[in-house]
């Protein structure tokens, strides 16, 4: 009952993708905010950190779920 044909099997993937994107935003946005606080340049590095975080999250999701093998099959 817990195979890939189960109706609930895609929810795990959706949560992993959502968590990866939110973690990128939180981590790099937090780093940007911290740099802004230390340098006194708010809001310069916070938006840069958020953009880097979302770009990194999208790239990681692409690496895990978006690539295809050289023979044309999906990575799963």
C-alpha positions in Angstrom: 0.0 0.0 0.0 3.0 2.3 0.4 4.2 2.1 -3.2 4.7 4.8 -5.8 1.1 4.2 -7.1 -0.3 5.3 -3.8 -2.5 8.5 -4.0 -0.5 10.1 -1.2 3.0 9.5 -2.6 3.4 13.0 -4.1 2.8 14.8 -0.8 6.2 13.9 0.6 7.9 15.3 -2.5 5.8 18.5 -2.2 6.8 19.0 1.5 10.5 18.4 0.6 10.4 21.0 -2.2 8.6 23.5 0.1 11.0 22.9 2.9 14.0 23.3 0.7 12.7 26.6 -0.7 11.8 28.0 2.7 15.1 26.9 4.2 17.0 28.7 1.5 15.0 31.9 2.1 15.4 31.7 5.9 19.1 30.8 5.9 20.3 33.3 3.2 17.8 36.0 4.2 19.0 35.7 7.8 22.7 35.9 6.7 21.8 39.1 4.7 20.0 40.5 7.6 22.9 39.8 9.9 25.3 41.5 7.5 23.0 44.5 7.4 22.8 44.7 11.2 26.6 44.5 11.5 27.4 46.9 8.7 24.5 49.3 9.4 23.3 49.1 5.8 19.7 48.0 6.2 18.0 47.1 3.7 20.9 46.4 1.3 21.9 42.8 2.0 18.6 41.3 3.2 17.0 41.4 -0.2 20.2 40.1 -1.8 20.3 37.3 0.7 16.6 36.5 0.0 17.3 36.3 -3.8 20.4 34.2 -3.3 18.3 31.9 -1.0 15.5 31.4 -3.4 17.8 30.9 -6.4 19.8 28.3 -4.4 16.6 26.5 -3.3 15.3 26.4 -6.9 18.7 25.1 -8.0 18.7 22.4 -5.4 15.2 21.3 -6.3 16.2 21.2 -9.9 19.2 19.0 -9.1 17.1 16.6 -7.1 13.8 16.4 -9.2 14.3 18.2 -12.5 17.2 16.5 -14.2 16.9 13.5 -16.5 19.3 10.7 -17.1 21.3 10.5 -20.3 19.0 7.8 -21.6 16.0 10.1 -21.3 14.4 8.5 -18.2 13.6 10.4 -15.0 15.9 10.3 -12.0 13.5 8.3 -9.9 
